Amino acid sequence: MHKEVRKAVDEARRAGFTVRELSGHTWGHIECSCGAHVKVFSTGRNPENGARLIRRFVEQHRKHV
């Protein structure tokens, strides 16, 4: 997994979100207590965009944790 994506996943974990690891192209997903989730791709074309999506999800759902 790209270092920017790994940093974003670690930030989500520290913020209290549930991180579930899967196998395959989708490395896993990050879950909010409201039921929403965002996929984490292990081999995305643009890892910086993937990290940005994770951070945006965390910001939008921070109030639910």
Phi and psi restraints in degrees (range 20) as a CNS / XPLOR table:
assign (resid 1 and name C) (resid 2 and name N)
       (resid 2 and name CA) (resid 2 and name C) 1.0 -64.3 20.0 2
assign (resid 2 and name N) (resid 2 and name CA)
       (resid 2 and name C) (resid 3 and name N) 1.0 146.8 20.0 2
assign (resid 2 and name C) (resid 3 and name N)
       (resid 3 and name CA) (resid 3 and name C) 1.0 -63.2 20.0 2
assign (resid 3 and name N) (resid 3 and name CA)
       (resid 3 and name C) (resid 4 and name N) 1.0 -34.0 20.0 2
assign (resid 3 and name C) (resid 4 and name N)
       (resid 4 and name CA) (resid 4 and name C) 1.0 -67.6 20.0 2
assign (resid 4 and name N) (resid 4 and name CA)
       (resid 4 and name C) (resid 5 and name N) 1.0 -39.9 20.0 2
assign (resid 4 and name C) (resid 5 and name N)
       (resid 5 and name CA) (resid 5 and name C) 1.0 -67.0 20.0 2
assign (resid 5 and name N) (resid 5 and name CA)
       (resid 5 and name C) (resid 6 and name N) 1.0 -43.2 20.0 2
assign (resid 5 and name C) (resid 6 and name N)
       (resid 6 and name CA) (resid 6 and name C) 1.0 -59.7 20.0 2
assign (resid 6 and name N) (resid 6 and name CA)
       (resid 6 and name C) (resid 7 and name N) 1.0 -42.1 20.0 2
assign (resid 6 and name C) (resid 7 and name N)
       (resid 7 and name CA) (resid 7 and name C) 1.0 -62.3 20.0 2
assign (resid 7 and name N) (resid 7 and name CA)
       (resid 7 and name C) (resid 8 and name N) 1.0 -42.0 20.0 2
assign (resid 7 and name C) (resid 8 and name N)
       (resid 8 and name CA) (resid 8 and name C) 1.0 -65.6 20.0 2
assign (resid 8 and name N) (resid 8 and name CA)
       (resid 8 and name C) (resid 9 and name N) 1.0 -39.5 20.0 2
assign (resid 8 and name C) (resid 9 and name N)
       (resid 9 and name CA) (resid 9 and name C) 1.0 -64.8 20.0 2
assign (resid 9 and name N) (resid 9 and name CA)
       (resid 9 and name C) (resid 10 and name N) 1.0 -42.4 20.0 2
assign (resid 9 and name C) (resid 10 and name N)
       (resid 10 and name CA) (resid 10 and name C) 1.0 -62.5 20.0 2
assign (resid 10 and name N) (resid 10 and name CA)
       (resid 10 and name C) (resid 11 and name N) 1.0 -39.6 20.0 2
assign (resid 10 and name C) (resid 11 and name N)
       (resid 11 and name CA) (resid 11 and name C) 1.0 -62.8 20.0 2
assign (resid 11 and name N) (resid 11 and name CA)
       (resid 11 and name C) (resid 12 and name N) 1.0 -42.1 20.0 2
assign (resid 11 and name C) (resid 12 and name N)
       (resid 12 and name CA) (resid 12 and name C) 1.0 -63.8 20.0 2
assign (resid 12 and name N) (resid 12 and name CA)
       (resid 12 and name C) (resid 13 and name N) 1.0 -42.0 20.0 2
assign (resid 12 and name C) (resid 13 and name N)
       (resid 13 and name CA) (resid 13 and name C) 1.0 -62.9 20.0 2
assign (resid 13 and name N) (resid 13 and name CA)
       (resid 13 and name C) (resid 14 and name N) 1.0 -44.5 20.0 2
assign (resid 13 and name C) (resid 14 and name N)
       (resid 14 and name CA) (resid 14 and name C) 1.0 -65.2 20.0 2
assign (resid 14 and name N) (resid 14 and name CA)
       (resid 14 and name C) (resid 15 and name N) 1.0 -29.0 20.0 2
assign (resid 14 and name C) (resid 15 and name N)
       (resid 15 and name CA) (resid 15 and name C) 1.0 -78.6 20.0 2
assign (resid 15 and name N) (resid 15 and name CA)
       (resid 15 and name C) (resid 16 and name N) 1.0 -6.6 20.0 2
assign (resid 15 and name C) (resid 16 and name N)
       (resid 16 and name CA) (resid 16 and name C) 1.0 103.8 20.0 2
assign (resid 16 and name N) (resid 16 and name CA)
       (resid 16 and name C) (resid 17 and name N) 1.0 6.7 20.0 2
assign (resid 16 and name C) (resid 17 and name N)
       (resid 17 and name CA) (resid 17 and name C) 1.0 -80.2 20.0 2
assign (resid 17 and name N) (resid 17 and name CA)
       (resid 17 and name C) (resid 18 and name N) 1.0 153.6 20.0 2
assign (resid 17 and name C) (resid 18 and name N)
       (resid 18 and name CA) (resid 18 and name C) 1.0 -86.6 20.0 2
assign (resid 18 and name N) (resid 18 and name CA)
       (resid 18 and name C) (resid 19 and name N) 1.0 128.1 20.0 2
assign (resid 18 and name C) (resid 19 and name N)
       (resid 19 and name CA) (resid 19 and name C) 1.0 -111.2 20.0 2
assign (resid 19 and name N) (resid 19 and name CA)
       (resid 19 and name C) (resid 20 and name N) 1.0 118.4 20.0 2
assign (resid 19 and name C) (resid 20 and name N)
       (resid 20 and name CA) (resid 20 and name C) 1.0 -110.9 20.0 2
assign (resid 20 and name N) (resid 20 and name CA)
       (resid 20 and name C) (resid 21 and name N) 1.0 124.4 20.0 2
assign (resid 20 and name C) (resid 21 and name N)
       (resid 21 and name CA) (resid 21 and name C) 1.0 -89.1 20.0 2
assign (resid 21 and name N) (resid 21 and name CA)
       (resid 21 and name C) (resid 22 and name N) 1.0 135.8 20.0 2
assign (resid 21 and name C) (resid 22 and name N)
       (resid 22 and name CA) (resid 22 and name C) 1.0 -119.3 20.0 2
assign (resid 22 and name N) (resid 22 and name CA)
       (resid 22 and name C) (resid 23 and name N) 1.0 -167.1 20.0 2
assign (resid 22 and name C) (resid 23 and name N)
       (resid 23 and name CA) (resid 23 and name C) 1.0 -127.6 20.0 2
assign (resid 23 and name N) (resid 23 and name CA)
       (resid 23 and name C) (resid 24 and name N) 1.0 157.4 20.0 2
assign (resid 23 and name C) (resid 24 and name N)
       (resid 24 and name CA) (resid 24 and name C) 1.0 101.2 20.0 2
assign (resid 24 and name N) (resid 24 and name CA)
       (resid 24 and name C) (resid 25 and name N) 1.0 -159.1 20.0 2
assign (resid 24 and name C) (resid 25 and name N)
       (resid 25 and name CA) (resid 25 and name C) 1.0 -61.4 20.0 2
assign (resid 25 and name N) (resid 25 and name CA)
       (resid 25 and name C) (resid 26 and name N) 1.0 -37.8 20.0 2
assign (resid 25 and name C) (resid 26 and name N)
       (resid 26 and name CA) (resid 26 and name C) 1.0 -85.5 20.0 2
assign (resid 26 and name N) (resid 26 and name CA)
       (resid 26 and name C) (resid 27 and name N) 1.0 108.6 20.0 2
assign (resid 26 and name C) (resid 27 and name N)
       (resid 27 and name CA) (resid 27 and name C) 1.0 -62.7 20.0 2
assign (resid 27 and name N) (resid 27 and name CA)
       (resid 27 and name C) (resid 28 and name N) 1.0 -36.3 20.0 2
assign (resid 27 and name C) (resid 28 and name N)
       (resid 28 and name CA) (resid 28 and name C) 1.0 173.5 20.0 2
assign (resid 28 and name N) (resid 28 and name CA)
       (resid 28 and name C) (resid 29 and name N) 1.0 -162.9 20.0 2
assign (resid 28 and name C) (resid 29 and name N)
       (resid 29 and name CA) (resid 29 and name C) 1.0 -148.2 20.0 2
assign (resid 29 and name N) (resid 29 and name CA)
       (resid 29 and name C) (resid 30 and name N) 1.0 160.0 20.0 2
assign (resid 29 and name C) (resid 30 and name N)
       (resid 30 and name CA) (resid 30 and name C) 1.0 -109.0 20.0 2
assign (resid 30 and name N) (resid 30 and name CA)
       (resid 30 and name C) (resid 31 and name N) 1.0 127.3 20.0 2
assign (resid 30 and name C) (resid 31 and name N)
       (resid 31 and name CA) (resid 31 and name C) 1.0 -110.3 20.0 2
assign (resid 31 and name N) (resid 31 and name CA)
       (resid 31 and name C) (resid 32 and name N) 1.0 143.1 20.0 2
assign (resid 31 and name C) (resid 32 and name N)
       (resid 32 and name CA) (resid 32 and name C) 1.0 -101.5 20.0 2
assign (resid 32 and name N) (resid 32 and name CA)
       (resid 32 and name C) (resid 33 and name N) 1.0 156.8 20.0 2
assign (resid 32 and name C) (resid 33 and name N)
       (resid 33 and name CA) (resid 33 and name C) 1.0 -67.3 20.0 2
assign (resid 33 and name N) (resid 33 and name CA)
       (resid 33 and name C) (resid 34 and name N) 1.0 -16.3 20.0 2
assign (resid 33 and name C) (resid 34 and name N)
       (resid 34 and name CA) (resid 34 and name C) 1.0 -80.0 20.0 2
assign (resid 34 and name N) (resid 34 and name CA)
       (resid 34 and name C) (resid 35 and name N) 1.0 -6.7 20.0 2
assign (resid 34 and name C) (resid 35 and name N)
       (resid 35 and name CA) (resid 35 and name C) 1.0 104.2 20.0 2
assign (resid 35 and name N) (resid 35 and name CA)
       (resid 35 and name C) (resid 36 and name N) 1.0 -12.5 20.0 2
assign (resid 35 and name C) (resid 36 and name N)
       (resid 36 and name CA) (resid 36 and name C) 1.0 -75.5 20.0 2
assign (resid 36 and name N) (resid 36 and name CA)
       (resid 36 and name C) (resid 37 and name N) 1.0 155.1 20.0 2
assign (resid 36 and name C) (resid 37 and name N)
       (resid 37 and name CA) (resid 37 and name C) 1.0 -149.9 20.0 2
assign (resid 37 and name N) (resid 37 and name CA)
       (resid 37 and name C) (resid 38 and name N) 1.0 160.9 20.0 2
assign (resid 37 and name C) (resid 38 and name N)
       (resid 38 and name CA) (resid 38 and name C) 1.0 -128.9 20.0 2
assign (resid 38 and name N) (resid 38 and name CA)
       (resid 38 and name C) (resid 39 and name N) 1.0 137.7 20.0 2
assign (resid 38 and name C) (resid 39 and name N)
       (resid 39 and name CA) (resid 39 and name C) 1.0 -78.8 20.0 2
assign (resid 39 and name N) (resid 39 and name CA)
       (resid 39 and name C) (resid 40 and name N) 1.0 146.0 20.0 2
assign (resid 39 and name C) (resid 40 and name N)
       (resid 40 and name CA) (resid 40 and name C) 1.0 -116.1 20.0 2
assign (resid 40 and name N) (resid 40 and name CA)
       (resid 40 and name C) (resid 41 and name N) 1.0 115.9 20.0 2
assign (resid 40 and name C) (resid 41 and name N)
       (resid 41 and name CA) (resid 41 and name C) 1.0 -94.6 20.0 2
assign (resid 41 and name N) (resid 41 and name CA)
       (resid 41 and name C) (resid 42 and name N) 1.0 136.2 20.0 2
assign (resid 41 and name C) (resid 42 and name N)
       (resid 42 and name CA) (resid 42 and name C) 1.0 -83.9 20.0 2
assign (resid 42 and name N) (resid 42 and name CA)
       (resid 42 and name C) (resid 43 and name N) 1.0 -22.3 20.0 2
assign (resid 42 and name C) (resid 43 and name N)
       (resid 43 and name CA) (resid 43 and name C) 1.0 -132.0 20.0 2
assign (resid 43 and name N) (resid 43 and name CA)
       (resid 43 and name C) (resid 44 and name N) 1.0 49.4 20.0 2
assign (resid 43 and name C) (resid 44 and name N)
       (resid 44 and name CA) (resid 44 and name C) 1.0 -70.8 20.0 2
assign (resid 44 and name N) (resid 44 and name CA)
       (resid 44 and name C) (resid 45 and name N) 1.0 156.1 20.0 2
assign (resid 44 and name C) (resid 45 and name N)
       (resid 45 and name CA) (resid 45 and name C) 1.0 -67.8 20.0 2
assign (resid 45 and name N) (resid 45 and name CA)
       (resid 45 and name C) (resid 46 and name N) 1.0 -38.0 20.0 2
assign (resid 45 and name C) (resid 46 and name N)
       (resid 46 and name CA) (resid 46 and name C) 1.0 -129.1 20.0 2
assign (resid 46 and name N) (resid 46 and name CA)
       (resid 46 and name C) (resid 47 and name N) 1.0 93.4 20.0 2
assign (resid 46 and name C) (resid 47 and name N)
       (resid 47 and name CA) (resid 47 and name C) 1.0 -62.6 20.0 2
assign (resid 47 and name N) (resid 47 and name CA)
       (resid 47 and name C) (resid 48 and name N) 1.0 -28.7 20.0 2
assign (resid 47 and name C) (resid 48 and name N)
       (resid 48 and name CA) (resid 48 and name C) 1.0 -64.1 20.0 2
assign (resid 48 and name N) (resid 48 and name CA)
       (resid 48 and name C) (resid 49 and name N) 1.0 -39.1 20.0 2
assign (resid 48 and name C) (resid 49 and name N)
       (resid 49 and name CA) (resid 49 and name C) 1.0 -65.7 20.0 2
assign (resid 49 and name N) (resid 49 and name CA)
       (resid 49 and name C) (resid 50 and name N) 1.0 -39.1 20.0 2
assign (resid 49 and name C) (resid 50 and name N)
       (resid 50 and name CA) (resid 50 and name C) 1.0 -61.4 20.0 2
assign (resid 50 and name N) (resid 50 and name CA)
       (resid 50 and name C) (resid 51 and name N) 1.0 -43.2 20.0 2
assign (resid 50 and name C) (resid 51 and name N)
       (resid 51 and name CA) (resid 51 and name C) 1.0 -64.3 20.0 2
assign (resid 51 and name N) (resid 51 and name CA)
       (resid 51 and name C) (resid 52 and name N) 1.0 -39.7 20.0 2
assign (resid 51 and name C) (resid 52 and name N)
       (resid 52 and name CA) (resid 52 and name C) 1.0 -64.4 20.0 2
assign (resid 52 and name N) (resid 52 and name CA)
       (resid 52 and name C) (resid 53 and name N) 1.0 -40.2 20.0 2
assign (resid 52 and name C) (resid 53 and name N)
       (resid 53 and name CA) (resid 53 and name C) 1.0 -62.6 20.0 2
assign (resid 53 and name N) (resid 53 and name CA)
       (resid 53 and name C) (resid 54 and name N) 1.0 -41.0 20.0 2
assign (resid 53 and name C) (resid 54 and name N)
       (resid 54 and name CA) (resid 54 and name C) 1.0 -64.0 20.0 2
assign (resid 54 and name N) (resid 54 and name CA)
       (resid 54 and name C) (resid 55 and name N) 1.0 -46.1 20.0 2
assign (resid 54 and name C) (resid 55 and name N)
       (resid 55 and name CA) (resid 55 and name C) 1.0 -63.9 20.0 2
assign (resid 55 and name N) (resid 55 and name CA)
       (resid 55 and name C) (resid 56 and name N) 1.0 -38.3 20.0 2
assign (resid 55 and name C) (resid 56 and name N)
       (resid 56 and name CA) (resid 56 and name C) 1.0 -65.1 20.0 2
assign (resid 56 and name N) (resid 56 and name CA)
       (resid 56 and name C) (resid 57 and name N) 1.0 -42.2 20.0 2
assign (resid 56 and name C) (resid 57 and name N)
       (resid 57 and name CA) (resid 57 and name C) 1.0 -59.9 20.0 2
assign (resid 57 and name N) (resid 57 and name CA)
       (resid 57 and name C) (resid 58 and name N) 1.0 -46.0 20.0 2
assign (resid 57 and name C) (resid 58 and name N)
       (resid 58 and name CA) (resid 58 and name C) 1.0 -61.0 20.0 2
assign (resid 58 and name N) (resid 58 and name CA)
       (resid 58 and name C) (resid 59 and name N) 1.0 -44.6 20.0 2
assign (resid 58 and name C) (resid 59 and name N)
       (resid 59 and name CA) (resid 59 and name C) 1.0 -62.5 20.0 2
assign (resid 59 and name N) (resid 59 and name CA)
       (resid 59 and name C) (resid 60 and name N) 1.0 -43.2 20.0 2
assign (resid 59 and name C) (resid 60 and name N)
       (resid 60 and name CA) (resid 60 and name C) 1.0 -70.5 20.0 2
assign (resid 60 and name N) (resid 60 and name CA)
       (resid 60 and name C) (resid 61 and name N) 1.0 -26.7 20.0 2
assign (resid 60 and name C) (resid 61 and name N)
       (resid 61 and name CA) (resid 61 and name C) 1.0 -111.4 20.0 2
assign (resid 61 and name N) (resid 61 and name CA)
       (resid 61 and name C) (resid 62 and name N) 1.0 7.4 20.0 2
assign (resid 61 and name C) (resid 62 and name N)
       (resid 62 and name CA) (resid 62 and name C) 1.0 -57.4 20.0 2
assign (resid 62 and name N) (resid 62 and name CA)
       (resid 62 and name C) (resid 63 and name N) 1.0 -34.8 20.0 2
assign (resid 62 and name C) (resid 63 and name N)
       (resid 63 and name CA) (resid 63 and name C) 1.0 -69.0 20.0 2
assign (resid 63 and name N) (resid 63 and name CA)
       (resid 63 and name C) (resid 64 and name N) 1.0 -17.1 20.0 2
assign (resid 63 and name C) (resid 64 and name N)
       (resid 64 and name CA) (resid 64 and name C) 1.0 -85.8 20.0 2
assign (resid 64 and name N) (resid 64 and name CA)
       (resid 64 and name C) (resid 65 and name N) 1.0 -17.8 20.0 2
